[in-house]
Amino acid sequence: MSEHTIRLVVADDHPVVRDGLATMFASAPGFTVVGEAADGAEAVRMAQALSPDVILMDLRMPGTDGLTAITELARTGNPARVLVLTTYDNDAHVLPAIEAGATGYLLKDSPREDLLRGVRAAARGETVLSPSVAMRLVNRVRTPAPQLLSQRELEVLHLVAAGNTNREAAARLFITEATVKSHLLNIYAKLGVSDRAAAVAEAYNRRLLLPDSP
């Protein structure tokens, strides 16, 4: 990528921010700003028409937001790398953006050199994360997600998935049939379903049950 000028689209709904970023990159060696977008829809159109290497994407924009744009670019297989540049570093913004296909996530208070370095790395296909975002993702991995179903509810669901009736499940778990019914009602409520078959299907879908589970 060193001998290739990086083609960049800047997407931000604030004209002052957008112009400032475009000016900064246009004056730095190795970059060409090929487009400036005021919202996500415009960024997607520019990605299709201008073939940028990297799109510097704000998340919160009126109309089509950045997350929707990232999702659409991934859906259509557009090869442009998307580097999120925003003021928000909470889970509600970071995780959906990464899951949608963003190559990296930087904050707007990042130093100029970090932004230039980040776009160069994104153009090479490398993951770029601001320190606070990287720490948030690490903590997310280290902290187990809260268990949706209790251990007993999982045991009941395993038996139901294996074809046991309520009476048979009660006998296997040494509890009453009424207790099994109570557990099933709790399972239905937690999974948002209304019957046994749907509960089993949803549990497999959420990987609460696995094909090789007992």
Number of C-alpha atoms within 10 A of each C-alpha: 10 8 6 8 14 22 19 28 28 27 31 28 21 14 13 10 14 20 13 12 20 22 12 15 20 15 12 10 10 16 19 18 21 18 19 22 23 20 24 27 19 16 27 25 14 20 23 15 10 14 17 23 23 26 32 29 29 30 26 18 17 12 12 17 20 28 25 17 22 30 17 17 23 17 11 10 9 15 14 24 27 31 30 27 24 21 15 17 17 11 13 9 16 24 17 14 23 18 12 17 18 26 25 25 30 28 19 16 12 15 9 13 9 14 23 17 12 22 28 21 18 24 23 15 16 14 16 23 19 20 13 13 21 16 12 17 16 11 11 13 10 9 9 8 8 6 8 12 17 12 10 12 17 18 17 23 25 20 18 19 20 13 11 15 14 19 14 15 22 19 13 13 14 9 12 14 17 12 12 23 15 13 20 22 17 15 25 18 12 12 17 12 16 13 12 16 12 14 22 22 14 17 20 14 11 11 10 16 18 12 7 5 9 10
